[in-house]
């Protein structure tokens, strides 16, 4: 007869050592997996950034097809129209027709309501009571750039500053145009700039403050130069059109992408090297601690991004290229000029 009180074999659980080993293995696997996940996410963000630039290329060329010229980079001061950057001018070609139809670009209109400067496209008050400059379009920001989430007091709305202006990380190229700093001791990069005709006043050459094509190196200017495809004599595949820059490094970021004097308009030159982060609030490297202010334009008006190792550019032919920060500086400056007659090598 078998006793119901027979021995029962005890179940054995994990020992403390075994548990610690399992946790350690899981930690190692997570440590190996996390960088791969982050790399995959950045690759997706970079692809989206590239697609944004391609959309700009389509919009700019469609605008040219209709108007026989590319949009101007605005008047640059408040006495001329349109009081707008170039990006609002192509809204109708960027699947933003509904927004574009609520705007006007010919100055003050009777009965129109403005939140500030009369006639400013940015300050037109729309039927929903927002000013036009508050409208953020989906393609205007590189998803790798967290601006302005790290800015104290920034609104909770993505990509808006404390003033609530919509933002952009893309700006038109003024080419190899000199951009001297407010501190004259902070101008290390004017080593090579395009040679301009003697008829171009020096004041107009600086920062692209001209509406005369011969006095402007790039595709846009701060003072509304009109450029046509025929003006790109160096070749559309050898000329930078639009590129990335970082608002946290720039002197004109908080104005929003609508403004004529905003970073998203025409406020980047190829004079400064790619990814010169000296004026950035979040900076991986500081090249000159004495020149950190973003008003040192020789630094801050350069193209830069959150992508590792370089910046994405839209060329005039509509193609998008990732250009390494290690590109030959002189060759890079030649890419900025649309008609400097210089030979561009591989980049």
N, C-alpha and C positions, 0 to 999 in steps of 0.2 A: 504494500500500500504506500502510495507516495504522499508524503506530508505536504500539506498546503503551506507549510512554513519553510519550504525549501529555500536555499540561498538564491538570491537574484543578483546578477552581475551589475554593478554600478555603472552608470553612463559617465563617460569621461569628457569634460569640456576643454576649451582652450586654456592653456597655461598663460600666465602673464607674458612670458617671453615670446610665445607664439603670437599673441595678440599684438605685441609691439612690432614684431617682424612684419605682420600683415599690414599694419598701419604704415610702416616705413616703405613697404613696396608700393602701396597705394599712393603715398606722397611722391615717390620717385616717378610713378607713371603720370600723375597730374603735372609734375614739374616738366616732364618731357612733352606732354600734350598741350599745355597752356601756350608756349611760344608758337606752336604750330597753328593753334586756333587764332591767336592774335595776328600771325602772319597772313592767314587766310582772310581774316576780316579786313586787314589793311589792303590786301590785294583787291578785295571787292570795293573798298572805298576809293582806291586809286583808279579802278576801272570806271566807277561812277563819275569821278572827277574828270577823267578823259572824255566821257560821254557829254558832260556839261560843256566842255570846250568845243566839242564837235557841234553841239547845238548852236553855240555862239557862231561858229564858222558858217553854218547854214543860214542863220539869221542875218549875218552881215552880208553874205553874198546875195541873198534874196533881196535885201534892201538895196544893194548896188544894182541889181537887175531892174528894179523899179525906178530908182532915183538917179541912176547912172553915176553914182558916187557912193562912197562909204559914208556912214553917219559921222558927223563931226563930234569932237570931244567937248562940245559946248563952248560958250563964249569965254569962260574963264573969269568973267567979272560981271557985275550986276547991272550993267548999262545996256547990254545987248541980249537978244533972244536967239535961240531958246535957252532959258535958264534951267538947264538939265544936262545930265551926263549922256553919253552915247547909248548906254544900255536901255533907258526908257524909249529911245527912238526906234529900237528894233522889236519892241514888245509884240507888235502885230505879226512879226515873223517868228515868234518864239512861242506860239500857241497861247498868247496872252491878249487876244484881240479884245475881249470884253473889258479888260483893264485899260488897254490903249484907247478905246473909244470914249472913255470918261475923261481923257486928258486933252489939253490943247497946248501947242508949242509956239504960238505966235504972240505971246505977251499977254498983258492984262485984258480981260474981257468984261464988258458990263454985266453985272449980275453974278459973276463968278465969285465964289467965296474962297478966300485964302487964309491959311493959318498963320502966315507971316509975310514974307516978301511978295508984293503984288506981282503977278505974272510968273512966279516961280512954279514950274511944273511940279516940283517936290511938294509945295505947300498948298496945292489945290485940295480943297476939302471935298471928298467924295460923298455920294448919297448915304453911305453907311457911317458918315461922320469921321472916318479916318482921313488923315492927310495922305496924299498919294505916296509920299516918301516912307510911310509906315508899311506899305505892302511888300511882303517878302515873297519873291518868286522861287520856285523849287530848285532851279538850276544855278542860282547865284553863288552858292557856297560849296566849297570842297568839303565833303563829309569827313575828311581827316582833320580838319581844323575845328577845334572846340570853341572858338570865339563866339560870343563873349562870356561863356559860362564861368570863366575865372575872373571876370571883371567885377570888383565890389559894386553892389547895387544894381547889377544888370537885371533886366526884366526876365521873367520866366519864359517868355516867348522865345523860341530858338532864333539865334542869329540877330538879335536886336540889342542895341546898346541902351545905356541909361536914358538917352534921349528918345528911345523907341524907334530910331530909324532903322529900316531894313538894311542889311549888309551884303557885301560881296567880297569874295577872296580873289576875284579875277579883275584885272585892270588892263587897259590898252597900253601898248608900248609907244613911248615917245622916241624910242631908238637910242642911238649913242649920243644922247644929249647931255651936256654938262649939268650937274645938279649940286652946286656948291652948298656946303653946310653953313648954318648960322655962325658956327665957330670955325673960323678960317683955318684953324689948326687941325681940323677934322676932315680934310679933303685928300685922302690917299689914292683915290681911284680915277682921277681925271688924267690918267696916263695917256690914253688914246681916246679921242672923240672925233667924230667926223669933221672934216674941213668944210666950212660953210663959205658961201660967197661973201666978198667984202661988203656987199650991199646989205647984208643981214646985220642989224644992230646987235651988239653983244647982249643987251638987255632982253632981246627977243630970243636969242639962242638959249639962254639959261632957262632950264626947266621946260623948254618947248613953248615959250610964251610968244607964239607967232601964229598967224593964219596964212603965212606965205609958204607954200610947199618947199621951196628951195632952202628955207631956213629951219625946216623940221626934218630930223633924221628918220623918224619912225612913221607909223601909220596913223597916229593921233597926235594932237597937241593940246596943251592946256588952254589954248586960245582958239580952238575951233578951226583947224586947218581942214580944207576939203581935199581928200585924196581919192584918186580913181585908180583902177587897175593899171592903166597905162603909165601911172607914175611909179610903179614898182619895177624899175628897170633892172634891178639886181636879180630878179626872178622871184616868183611867188613861193617857190619851194625853199628859198634861201632868206626869207624875211619873216621875222617874228611879228605876229599880229596882236595876240592877247596872251597873257601869262598869269601865273599864280603869284600872289604875294600875301603877306600875313598882316592882318589888322593890328595885332598886338605889337607890331614893329614899326608901324607907319604913323606919320604925323597927321594924316587926313582921314583916319578910319571912322571916327565917330559921326561924320557927316552923312553916312549912308551912301548906297550906290547910286542914288538918283541925282545927287548934286553934281554941278559942273566942277566944283572944287573938291570932290570926294575921291577917296582912294580908288574906287571902282571905275572912275572915269578914265584918266590918262595920267597916272602918277607913278610910273615905273620906267626906269632907264636901264639899258644894258651896260652902263658905265661901271656900276658896282658889280662885283662878282656874284654868281648864283649862291644863294644860301649864306649871305653875310648877315649874321644874326646879332650884330653888336648892339642894335637899338631895341631888341625884342624884350618884352617883359618876362617871357619864358625862353631862355636862351641856352642851347647846348654848349655854346662856346662864346667867349668874349675876346675879340681881337684887340680892342683898344678901350680900356676902362675909362679913359678920360673923355670918351665920345659916345656915351650911352644915350644921350637925349635924342628923341625921335625927330627933333628939328635939325639934326645933323643929316641933311638930306642925301649927302654923298653915300651914306650907309643905308638910311631908311627907305630911299626910293629905289631899292633893288628888288629883283624878283626872288622870292623865297617861298618855301612851303614846309609842311609837316611830313612830306614824303622823305624817306631816308635817301640821302645821296644826290638829290637833284630836284628839278622843277619841271612841271608839264607846261608845254607851250602849244598854242595854236599858231600855225604858220598861215600865210596868206593864201596858200593853195587849199586850205581847209583841212590839212592833215594835222594830227596831234603827235608831238614828240616829247619824250622824257629826255631832258638834257642834263647830263651829269654836272655836278658842282665842280668837277675836276676838268671841265672843258677848258681848252686854251682860251685865256681871257680875251686876247685880241680877236681871235676868231669869233668868240661869242659877241663881242661888240659889233663886229661886221654883220652878224645875223640881225642885229637891231636896225641897221641902216637899210633902207629900201632902195637907195639910189646913190650909194657912195662909191660904186665902181670897184670895190674891193672883192677879191676872190675868197669865197668861203670854202674851207676844207671840211672834211667829215666831222660831224658833231654827234 
